[in-house]
Amino acid sequence: MPKRFSTARGREFGDGLRAAIAATGMTSRAVAELVGWQEAKVSDLVNGKGGATELELAVLLGVCRTPPDEREHLLALFRATNVKGWLQEHGAAEPILPRTLIHHEAIAKSLVSWQPLVVHGLLQIPDYTRAVVEASANVPDDEVEERVAARAVRKKALRSQLKATFYLHESVLRTPVGGEEVMRAQLEHLAQVSMRPYVVVRVVPTSIGAHAGHSGPFSLLRFHKIEPVVFVESENASLIIESPLPLKSYDAVVESLARTALDEEQSRSLIKDIAG
């Protein structure tokens, strides 16, 4: 294993294990003593330096009384902490709290997103989110409000430490999600958020015709200590891309969108014009 985790899975494992130890209310030294380890071994495992087997990890999680679902999640992550590329299958629909995506939005230093169909989740107002969730063919009615609340939690990632650039197709701005009143409020929110110094909103106009974003939506995230990742989300799965060559392909798409899209001021003006 490398000296530090370099992949999304590795970082999620390390942070998850740290949280599991913290949940005991004990110090890492006390936990290490309970399993007969040196404290340095716990530190090495949390920080991606290896030094433990899967069985030893299972014993550690048992001592921590980690809940079964979380234990299995951490063990699964540990088995492939440094394997690049990751398909997460969710079942009928995306989980209410997509923890891997939320985790990486929270620690990213930059985010570049392309959305040809809807406003990005970090920019949505609750009524817009509610309309999107209610229109889903696979979300149970009794989960709607919980999903709206969960999306609000995700928006905490939109902070000054994150340089976020959002590319939207003009059709997104003209689709009356939730009705005209809700859409107007959403557009006004977009215009306001775009004024923040760490947020860039740029619109790809319909008039240009074909463009590099036709292959579909994605989010490209970069970090301080781990390699960049691309998240591609579908109805019931998420593809997390980490290998260098595919990442270069997405960099090329971003570069093309940057040449194609309206600039920030032009985009803001268009958003305000459509809002009326």
PyMOL commands that set and color helices and strands:
alter all, ss='L'
color gray80, all
select helices_A, chain A and resi 8-22+28-34+39-46+54-63+68-79+99-107+121-123+126-134+141-157+170-174+180-193+206-208+212-215+244-260+264-275
alter helices_A, ss='H'
color red, helices_A
select strands_A, chain A and resi 86-89+110-115+163-169+199-204+218-222+229-233+237-241
alter strands_A, ss='S'
color yellow, strands_A
deselect
rebuild
show_as cartoon
